[in-house]
Amino acid sequence: MLRPNLPTINDQEGSAVPADLPEIIDAHVHIFPPDIFSSIWQWFDEHAWHIRYQLETSQVFEFLLSRGINHIIALQYAHKPGIADKLNRYMARECQKYPKQITGMATIFPGENNSENILKEAFALGLGGLKLHAHVQGFDMNADHMNLLYNICQSSNKPIIMHVGREPKSEAYPCDPYKICSAEKLERVLQNFSKLRICVPHFGFDEIVAYKKLIEKYDNLWLDTTMILSGYFPIKDTIELDSFRIDRVMYGSDFPNIPYAWDRELKWLKASGLSQENVDWILNKSASSFLELS
């Protein structure tokens, strides 16, 4: 659970990605317009940790690309109705500066008016899928109004990155994630929209075993590693990546909203003892498959 004054780790950062790693797709990087980024920094200072990298969008992209990240999946989320269209246009404009290196994801506030047109216009701008965050946006993934979003994404062949794991929860969120999030709820979506590719960040966090079983069962589900390999949060389940369906596991950093060095989890993967083939799947092939980048 998030709480105020979580520690910032002053670990040493590298000037480039660790040597001998394959090409890297970072599938979980956040960008926002300056005013929203500023509000996010303040929120984290009050309710979680001090964000180590307080950078604007162009600085976020240049930081990672200049250090050897090959491709970035850029994410936003609309925290209230009425701003998704603005955020989508911002995302498209920023990503167009790096057409071969960055894929931007659209946002929508679930249930808001004109959702269909907002999302279709976002895809027409070239955005590669949809990002949703149940904790921030307070939606139940099984609510009827969610079917519209799932249908649009499925029919448009656009994937969804959807934070629907129950943790890390916070009393500052507008909802109780334990009431609206679970692996069981997600399974209903996977069954009803079998051609819709979905990624759940953070390995599902406190339901890692349940999500591990789901990626073995459903070809349309992926998990990302974001903040789970860092050792920052206490995790009750042991993560032995060799035992996971590795073609459904992809690397994400949560940069820049992290309290430790940008390459912390890359160093973990470098030292993990995983086979080169498995590391290649985690750092590149799984995300490429999910986004259909090649």
Secondary structure, 3 states (H helix, E strand, C coil): CCCCCCCCCCCCCCCCCCCCCCCCEEEEEECCCHHHHHHHHHHHHHHCCCCCCCCCHHHHHHHHHHCCCCEEEEECCCCCCCCHHHHHHHHHHHHCCCCCCEEECEECCCCCCCHHHHHHHHHHCCCCCEEEEHHHHCCCCCCCCHHHHHHHHHHCCCCEEEECCCCCCCCCCCCCHHHHCCHHHHHHHHHHCCCCCEEEHHHHHHHHHHHHHHHHHCCCEEEECCCCCCCCCCCCCCCCHHHCCHHHEECCCCECCCCCCCCHHHHHHHCCCCCHHHHHHHHHHHHHHHHCCC
